[in-house]
Amino acid sequence: MRIDKFLKVTRVIKRRTVANDAADNGRISVNGKIVKPSYEVKIGDVVEIKFGDKVSKFEIISIPKVQSVSNIDEVIKLV
């Protein structure tokens, strides 16, 4: 699953276009490397997102098969 879609499905970012713009502007990194919106996420990836002066960092535990996730704790773990 692409990083922009993953962030939207898990509701880390509300809209896929916002996630896409964040990745295009270098605000999303995976395992310490800045990624493009088309990056394919894998289980075990550590994602870091910069929102202004705040930073959110989490590890991907599983990749959802459906469009909506009911329990976010089954998909990501805050680091």
N, C-alpha and C positions, 0 to 999 in steps of 0.2 A: 504494500500500500504506500502511496506517495506521502511524504511528510506533510504537505499542505492538507490533504484529505484526512490523514490521521489526526491532526490537530483539531480539525473541524468535527470529526466524528466523536472524538473523546471530549469535546467541548472545552478544550484548553483555550482555543480561540473560536469565537462565535461564527465567523464567516470564513469560507475557504479563500475568498479574494483577499481578506486581511492577512491570512496566513501566507498566501502567495506573495503579497507585497513585503511582509516581514522577511521572508527568505530571500527575496530579490535584493533587499537592502542590507543583507548580511547580519541580520539580528537573530538568526537561528543557526546553532551549531550542533553537530552530532559527534560525540566522541572527540571533542576539541577541534573539529574542522567545520568551517562555515559551509553550509550546503545550499543547493538550489531547491526550488519547490518540487522538483521531480525526483528527489532522493527517495529511494525505496527503504523504508524503515525495517529494522530487524529486531527480533527479541534480544534484549540485552543492551541495545543502544542507549546511551545517556544523552538526552536532549537538553540543551540550554537555550532559553529564550530571553532576550533582553527587551524589557518594556520600559523605555525611558531610563530611569536610574535604578529600576528593580530588575532582578534576575530570577527566573524560575528554572529549576533544574530537576529533572526526573528521569527515571529509568523505565524503559518499555518492558513490561512483564509479558504481555500478550498482544496480539493484533486482532482487533474485532472483526468478525465476519459479517456483521450487520451494520446498517447505517447509524443506529443509535445505540448508545451504551447506557445500561441502567445503573451499573455499579463501577464507577471510575477506579476504585481500589483494585479491581481485578485486572486492569489494563496497565496502569502506571504506578510507580512507587516514587515518592518524593525523595530526593537525595539531599 
